[in-house]
Amino acid sequence: MVAINLSHEKIWVRILFTYIIFFILLFSSIGIGFFLLPEGSLKEIPFLSLLAFEEETTLVNLIIQTLFYNSFLMLLIVLTNHYQVKSFNLGYLALFVNVVILGLFAGTNSFSGEVSTFSLEGWILFFQVGFLEFSAYILICCATVDLTMFRANKWRGEQFKKIRKFKEAHISKKGGLIILIAIILLIIAAINEWSFISS
């Protein structure tokens, strides 16, 4: 049922269900990190998207790291969305894995820098940066579901079969508009992040 809604023909249905899953995974993984893992236990893990919060990072390096990571994740989502198992596009897998990792870092308060997850400043920063970035990833993922070119009916034991040619895979005008909105959200998030680090 959920997988069907994630590949629903109406893009707003995809977006709605993706946000629901986003919040469920985020708060579940925050809870797991908070209650089951030691505080700060993930600080030594070099998670790429968190490098921007290193205290020694210069503004130029921060810009490069942020743009590189966002571009990498967007490309990963779009490319994996070409593949579908049953009704589940694999772009969602790339998205949801990152949500869980974010939640675990937040739950264990393992972000680098001086901002605590459990402070008002930490939540304000999340909504100004992290939430906007993940909103952009969600929009891009939902907008590129129509690019599916390969499908398998089982998670194991079956190879992907080509269901359409490359020239037949295209994004609708509505999907293109949503991708544009996603790019604008990423730019706003980057500006907020750079402003925070440089202040």
Buried (B, 14 or more C-beta within 10 A) or exposed (E): EEBEBBBBEEBEBBBBBBBEBBEEBBEBBBEBBBEEBEBEBBBEEEBEBBBBBEEEBEEEEBBEBBEEBBEEBBEBBBBBBBBBBEBBBBBBBBBBEBBBBBBBBBBBBBBBBEBEBEEEEBBEBBEBBBBBBBBBBBBBBBBBBBBBBBBBEEEEEEEBEEEBEEEEBEBEEEBEBBBEBBBEBBBBBBEBBBEBBEE
